[in-house]
């Protein structure tokens, strides 16, 4: 089970622990022993257990620790349209740890329609989880019933760019706090000159925020800009939500004097709990596959959420610094030196091409319901068509997901 701040246990309700200092060697040893024990627990099953294996650090560590636990280990990798650089490294990892490895090649013709099937499985609209659905569906078709995943490693070990960018943006906004709002927004537009519309709007919105770490985090993560939110019919305040359009119950207490630990808590309490975990559960259950996430066991949460930010990510150190140090015997140089790849799908191309009619139909349903203003919907779609190679596609896809949900 994944620990939750509201989850009642024999010891009472679980809470995010306070940070506490400890020696680097002690911490690294505790990380190794704790995760090894949790992986072994998650391998207990009446059915064969497999591992989702990419070239990423998290899945590599989970697969290697599972192999050390003994027994026959199956590793599964999905390669989309000829591979994205992960397949070869995953094959190499599987050979090193002695896993029975299977690579499934998928192409656009079969996968593009899966995105609509994924939306139709959702019992609330969301745009996250499609990658998990595709990998899970392919794995289930190949006979896998139970799978371990490295989900949670980015949140606990500091693997997202937000861990560096949010504190940096916060410090820059603090320096500009004495400037009038219009002047800050003008400076932001100048700084974003030459960049795409999404980046320009985000810079302008950040400049107009209150400059607190929490506000900077949510402005950076938010999909729609202030202008788009207003055009869709959402003003500066929405009942029962914070000014950042978040449920107050979802926002944890953070220490602004430890910005890295603060970002860790925000990532864990909002994106991971409210979206990533929930949507991953829906994606795997939709294909009758059980997903297990040893990184997010309670012992791992108690350990990693107690690590001070300066220890988690030292100045000028790489992302996932502690994971790199603790599992240096597993993470070979070719893995450590590669950029973060991920399983990227050409969603914008599909929305313009094979899924265009379905997208337009979903948007028409959304217009007819009156849930959001039609003019705002049209503006988001036009912005996407003008710059399909930018993150504007995600804004349009969010409205498609909402319209598709309302069609059902």
C-alpha positions as CSV (number, residue, x, y, z in Angstrom):
1,X,0.0,0.0,0.0
2,X,1.1,3.6,-0.7
3,X,1.2,5.7,2.5
4,X,-1.1,8.6,2.6
5,X,-1.3,11.5,5.0
6,X,-4.9,10.5,5.7
7,X,-4.3,6.8,5.8
8,X,-5.2,5.3,9.2
9,X,-2.7,2.7,10.4
10,X,-2.2,0.7,13.6
11,X,0.1,3.5,14.8
12,X,-2.4,6.2,13.8
13,X,-2.6,8.4,10.7
14,X,0.6,8.7,8.7
15,X,2.2,12.1,8.4
16,X,5.1,13.4,6.3
17,X,8.1,13.1,8.6
18,X,10.3,16.0,9.7
19,X,13.7,16.2,8.1
20,X,16.7,15.1,10.2
21,X,20.4,15.1,9.5
22,X,22.5,12.0,9.3
23,X,25.9,11.0,7.9
24,X,26.1,10.4,4.1
25,X,27.4,6.9,4.5
26,X,24.8,5.9,7.0
27,X,22.0,7.3,4.8
28,X,23.3,5.5,1.7
29,X,23.5,2.2,3.5
30,X,20.0,2.7,4.9
31,X,18.6,3.4,1.4
32,X,20.2,0.3,0.0
33,X,19.0,-2.0,2.8
34,X,15.5,-0.5,2.9
35,X,14.8,-0.7,-0.8
36,X,16.2,-4.2,-1.1
37,X,13.9,-5.4,1.7
38,X,10.9,-3.7,0.1
39,X,11.6,-5.1,-3.3
40,X,11.7,-8.6,-1.8
41,X,8.4,-8.1,-0.1
42,X,6.8,-6.9,-3.4
43,X,8.0,-10.0,-5.1
44,X,5.8,-12.3,-3.0
45,X,3.1,-13.5,-5.3
46,X,1.1,-16.6,-6.3
47,X,1.8,-15.6,-9.9
48,X,5.1,-14.8,-11.7
49,X,6.2,-11.2,-11.2
50,X,7.8,-9.1,-13.9
51,X,9.5,-5.7,-14.0
52,X,8.9,-2.7,-16.2
53,X,12.4,-2.0,-17.5
54,X,13.6,1.1,-19.3
55,X,17.0,2.7,-19.4
56,X,16.0,4.9,-16.5
57,X,17.7,4.8,-13.1
58,X,14.7,3.9,-11.1
59,X,13.5,0.8,-13.1
60,X,17.1,-0.3,-13.5
61,X,17.6,-0.3,-9.7
62,X,14.3,-2.1,-9.1
63,X,15.1,-4.8,-11.7
64,X,18.6,-5.3,-10.3
65,X,17.4,-5.6,-6.7
66,X,14.7,-8.0,-7.8
67,X,17.3,-10.1,-9.5
68,X,19.4,-10.2,-6.4
69,X,16.4,-11.6,-4.5
70,X,16.7,-14.7,-6.6
71,X,14.2,-16.6,-8.7
72,X,13.2,-16.3,-12.3
73,X,12.8,-12.6,-13.2
74,X,10.9,-11.4,-16.3
75,X,11.8,-7.9,-17.6
76,X,9.6,-6.1,-20.1
77,X,10.4,-3.1,-22.3
78,X,8.3,-1.3,-24.8
79,X,9.9,0.3,-27.9
80,X,7.8,2.8,-29.9
81,X,8.4,3.1,-33.7
82,X,11.9,1.9,-34.0
83,X,13.2,2.8,-30.5
84,X,14.0,5.9,-28.6
85,X,17.5,5.0,-27.2
86,X,16.2,3.0,-24.3
87,X,15.8,-0.4,-25.8
88,X,19.5,-1.1,-26.2
89,X,20.4,-0.1,-22.7
90,X,17.5,-2.1,-21.3
91,X,18.7,-5.2,-23.1
92,X,22.1,-4.7,-21.7
93,X,20.7,-4.3,-18.1
94,X,18.6,-7.5,-18.5
95,X,21.7,-9.4,-19.7
96,X,23.8,-8.2,-16.8
97,X,21.2,-9.1,-14.1
98,X,20.2,-12.4,-15.8
99,X,16.6,-11.5,-16.5
100,X,14.3,-13.1,-19.1
101,X,13.9,-10.0,-21.2
102,X,11.2,-9.2,-23.8
103,X,11.0,-6.2,-26.0
104,X,7.7,-5.3,-27.7
105,X,7.8,-3.1,-30.7
106,X,4.8,-0.8,-31.1
107,X,3.8,1.5,-34.0
108,X,1.5,4.4,-34.5
109,X,-1.2,2.5,-36.4
110,X,-1.9,0.3,-33.3
111,X,-1.0,2.7,-30.5
112,X,-2.8,5.9,-31.6
113,X,-6.3,4.5,-31.1
114,X,-5.2,3.2,-27.7
115,X,-5.1,6.8,-26.5
116,X,-8.9,7.0,-27.0
117,X,-9.4,3.6,-25.2
118,X,-7.4,5.0,-22.3
119,X,-9.6,8.1,-22.0
120,X,-12.7,5.9,-22.1
121,X,-11.4,3.9,-19.1
122,X,-11.0,7.0,-16.9
123,X,-13.7,7.6,-14.3
124,X,-12.6,11.2,-14.1
125,X,-10.9,13.2,-16.8
126,X,-7.1,13.3,-16.9
127,X,-4.3,13.6,-19.4
128,X,-1.8,11.6,-17.4
129,X,-1.3,7.8,-17.5
130,X,-1.4,7.1,-21.2
131,X,2.2,5.9,-21.3
132,X,1.5,3.5,-18.4
133,X,-1.6,2.3,-20.1
134,X,0.3,1.5,-23.3
135,X,3.1,-0.3,-21.5
136,X,0.7,-2.2,-19.3
137,X,-1.6,-3.2,-22.2
138,X,1.4,-4.5,-24.2
139,X,2.8,-6.3,-21.1
140,X,-0.6,-7.9,-20.3
141,X,-1.0,-9.1,-23.9
142,X,2.4,-10.7,-23.5
143,X,1.2,-12.6,-20.5
144,X,2.4,-10.4,-17.6
145,X,0.0,-10.2,-14.7
146,X,2.0,-8.6,-11.8
147,X,4.7,-6.0,-12.5
148,X,7.1,-4.0,-10.4
149,X,7.7,-0.3,-11.3
150,X,10.2,2.3,-10.4
151,X,7.4,4.9,-9.9
152,X,8.1,7.3,-7.2
153,X,11.9,7.6,-7.7
154,X,11.7,11.0,-9.3
155,X,9.6,12.4,-6.4
156,X,11.7,10.9,-3.6
157,X,15.2,11.2,-5.0
158,X,14.8,14.6,-6.8
159,X,14.6,13.6,-10.5
160,X,12.5,16.4,-11.9
161,X,13.9,19.7,-13.2
162,X,11.5,21.4,-10.8
163,X,13.8,20.5,-7.9
164,X,16.4,22.9,-9.3
165,X,14.1,25.4,-11.2
166,X,11.6,26.2,-8.6
167,X,14.1,27.3,-5.9
168,X,16.0,29.2,-8.6
169,X,12.9,31.0,-9.9
170,X,11.9,31.8,-6.3
171,X,15.2,33.4,-5.5
172,X,15.0,35.5,-8.7
173,X,11.5,36.6,-8.0
174,X,12.5,37.5,-4.4
175,X,15.2,39.9,-5.9
176,X,12.5,41.6,-8.0
177,X,9.9,41.8,-5.2
178,X,10.4,45.5,-4.9
179,X,9.5,46.3,-8.5
180,X,5.9,47.1,-9.4
181,X,3.9,44.2,-10.9
182,X,3.6,45.7,-14.4
183,X,7.4,46.2,-14.5
184,X,8.0,42.6,-13.4
185,X,5.7,41.3,-16.1
186,X,7.5,43.5,-18.7
187,X,10.9,42.1,-17.6
188,X,9.5,38.6,-17.8
189,X,8.3,39.2,-21.4
190,X,11.7,40.5,-22.4
191,X,13.4,37.5,-20.8
192,X,11.1,35.2,-22.8
193,X,11.7,36.9,-26.1
194,X,12.1,34.4,-28.9
195,X,10.5,31.6,-27.0
196,X,7.1,29.9,-27.8
197,X,3.8,31.2,-26.5
198,X,3.5,28.7,-23.6
199,X,6.9,29.8,-22.2
200,X,6.1,33.5,-22.6
201,X,2.8,33.2,-20.8
202,X,4.3,31.1,-18.0
203,X,7.0,33.7,-17.5
204,X,4.4,36.5,-17.4
205,X,2.2,34.6,-14.9
206,X,5.2,33.8,-12.7
207,X,6.2,37.4,-12.6
208,X,2.7,38.3,-11.4
209,X,2.7,35.7,-8.6
210,X,3.3,36.5,-5.0
211,X,6.8,35.0,-5.2
212,X,6.4,32.4,-2.5
213,X,7.9,29.0,-3.2
214,X,4.4,27.4,-3.1
215,X,3.1,29.9,-5.7
216,X,6.1,29.5,-7.9
217,X,5.8,25.7,-7.9
218,X,2.1,25.7,-8.8
219,X,2.5,28.4,-11.5
220,X,5.3,26.4,-13.0
221,X,3.3,23.1,-12.9
222,X,-0.1,24.5,-14.0
223,X,-1.2,23.6,-17.5
224,X,-3.2,26.6,-18.5
225,X,-2.1,30.2,-18.2
226,X,-4.0,32.8,-16.2
227,X,-5.3,34.3,-19.5
228,X,-6.6,30.9,-20.6
229,X,-8.2,30.1,-17.3
230,X,-10.1,33.4,-17.4
231,X,-11.1,32.8,-21.0
232,X,-12.4,29.4,-20.0
233,X,-14.6,31.0,-17.3
234,X,-12.4,30.6,-14.2
235,X,-11.7,33.9,-12.4
236,X,-9.1,34.7,-9.8
237,X,-10.9,32.6,-7.2
238,X,-12.9,29.4,-7.3
239,X,-14.9,28.1,-4.4
240,X,-13.1,25.6,-2.2
241,X,-9.7,26.0,-4.1
242,X,-6.6,28.0,-3.4
243,X,-5.7,30.9,-5.8
244,X,-3.5,28.3,-7.6
245,X,-6.7,26.2,-8.2
246,X,-5.6,23.5,-5.7
247,X,-7.6,21.9,-2.9
248,X,-6.2,23.3,0.4
249,X,-6.2,19.7,1.8
250,X,-3.7,18.6,-0.8
251,X,-1.1,21.3,0.0
252,X,1.4,20.2,2.6
253,X,3.2,22.4,5.1
254,X,6.6,23.3,3.7
255,X,9.7,24.9,5.1
256,X,10.7,27.8,2.7
257,X,14.2,27.7,4.3
258,X,14.7,24.2,2.7
259,X,13.4,24.8,-0.8
260,X,14.5,21.4,-2.2
261,X,12.7,19.5,0.6
262,X,9.7,21.8,0.0
263,X,9.6,20.9,-3.7
264,X,9.8,17.2,-2.8
265,X,6.8,17.5,-0.5
266,X,4.8,19.4,-3.1
267,X,5.6,16.9,-5.8
268,X,4.7,14.0,-3.5
269,X,1.5,15.5,-2.1
270,X,0.0,16.9,-5.3
271,X,1.2,15.6,-8.6
272,X,2.1,12.1,-7.4
273,X,-0.8,11.5,-5.1
274,X,-3.5,13.2,-7.0
275,X,-2.6,12.3,-10.5
276,X,0.4,10.0,-11.1
277,X,-0.6,7.2,-8.7
278,X,-4.3,7.4,-9.4
279,X,-4.0,7.4,-13.1
280,X,-1.4,4.6,-13.0
281,X,-3.8,2.5,-11.0
282,X,-6.6,3.1,-13.5
283,X,-4.2,2.4,-16.4
284,X,-3.1,-1.0,-15.0
285,X,-6.4,-2.1,-13.7
286,X,-8.0,-1.4,-17.1
287,X,-6.0,-4.2,-18.5
288,X,-6.1,-6.5,-15.4
289,X,-2.5,-6.0,-14.5
290,X,-1.4,-5.5,-10.9
291,X,1.2,-2.7,-10.5
292,X,3.5,-2.7,-7.5
293,X,5.6,0.3,-6.5
294,X,8.3,-0.6,-3.9
295,X,9.8,2.9,-4.0
296,X,6.6,4.2,-2.4
297,X,6.3,1.7,0.5
298,X,6.0,3.3,3.9
299,X,9.5,2.6,5.0
300,X,10.9,4.2,1.9
301,X,8.7,7.3,2.4
302,X,9.6,7.6,6.0
303,X,13.3,7.4,5.0
304,X,13.4,9.6,2.0
305,X,11.0,12.3,3.1
306,X,13.2,12.9,6.2
307,X,16.3,13.8,4.1
308,X,17.2,17.5,4.2
309,X,17.3,19.1,0.8
310,X,21.0,19.9,1.0
311,X,21.7,16.1,1.4
312,X,19.1,15.1,-1.2
313,X,20.5,17.4,-3.9
314,X,23.8,19.1,-3.0
315,X,24.7,22.3,-4.9
316,X,25.8,21.7,-8.5
317,X,25.2,18.0,-8.0
318,X,23.2,16.0,-10.6
319,X,19.5,15.2,-10.2
320,X,18.9,11.9,-8.2
321,X,22.3,12.5,-6.5
322,X,21.5,10.0,-3.6
323,X,20.2,7.3,-5.9
324,X,23.4,7.6,-8.0
325,X,25.6,7.3,-4.8
326,X,23.6,4.6,-3.0
327,X,23.4,2.3,-6.1
328,X,26.7,3.1,-7.8
329,X,27.3,-0.7,-8.1
330,X,24.1,-1.0,-10.2
331,X,24.1,2.2,-12.2
332,X,26.8,1.8,-14.8
333,X,28.3,5.0,-16.5
334,X,26.3,4.6,-19.7
335,X,23.1,4.9,-17.7
336,X,24.3,7.8,-15.5
337,X,25.6,9.9,-18.5
338,X,22.5,9.7,-20.6
339,X,19.8,12.5,-20.5
340,X,16.4,11.7,-19.1
341,X,14.6,10.0,-22.0
342,X,11.1,8.8,-20.9
343,X,8.6,7.1,-23.2
344,X,7.6,9.9,-25.5
345,X,4.5,9.7,-27.8
346,X,3.9,12.0,-30.7
347,X,0.6,13.2,-29.3
348,X,0.5,16.5,-31.3
349,X,1.0,14.6,-34.6
350,X,-1.9,12.3,-33.6
351,X,-4.2,15.1,-32.7
352,X,-3.6,16.8,-36.0
353,X,-3.7,13.5,-37.9
354,X,-5.5,10.2,-37.1
355,X,-7.2,11.5,-33.9
356,X,-8.3,14.9,-35.3
357,X,-11.9,14.0,-35.9
358,X,-12.2,12.5,-32.4
359,X,-10.6,15.6,-30.8
360,X,-12.9,18.0,-32.6
361,X,-15.9,15.9,-31.6
362,X,-14.9,15.9,-28.0
363,X,-14.4,19.7,-28.1
364,X,-17.8,20.2,-29.7
365,X,-19.4,18.2,-26.8
366,X,-17.5,20.4,-24.4
367,X,-18.8,23.5,-26.1
368,X,-22.4,22.2,-25.9
369,X,-22.3,21.5,-22.2
370,X,-21.4,25.0,-21.2
371,X,-19.0,23.7,-18.5
372,X,-16.4,26.1,-19.8
373,X,-16.7,29.0,-22.2
374,X,-16.7,28.0,-25.9
375,X,-14.5,31.0,-26.8
376,X,-11.8,29.8,-24.4
377,X,-11.9,26.3,-25.9
378,X,-11.5,27.7,-29.4
379,X,-8.6,29.9,-28.3
380,X,-6.7,26.9,-26.8
381,X,-7.2,24.8,-29.9
382,X,-6.0,27.7,-32.2
383,X,-2.9,28.2,-30.0
384,X,-2.2,24.5,-30.4
385,X,-2.5,24.5,-34.2
386,X,-0.3,27.5,-34.4
387,X,2.5,25.9,-32.3
388,X,1.9,22.1,-32.3
389,X,5.6,21.4,-31.6
390,X,5.3,23.1,-28.2
391,X,3.6,22.1,-24.9
392,X,0.5,23.8,-26.3
393,X,-0.7,20.3,-27.3
394,X,-1.1,19.3,-23.6
395,X,-3.5,22.2,-23.0
396,X,-5.6,21.2,-26.0
397,X,-5.5,17.5,-25.0
398,X,-6.8,18.4,-21.5
399,X,-9.9,19.9,-23.0
400,X,-10.2,16.9,-25.4
401,X,-10.0,14.6,-22.3
402,X,-12.8,16.6,-20.6
403,X,-15.0,16.6,-23.7
404,X,-14.5,12.8,-24.2
405,X,-15.4,12.2,-20.6
406,X,-18.6,14.3,-21.0
407,X,-19.5,12.4,-24.1
408,X,-19.8,9.3,-22.0
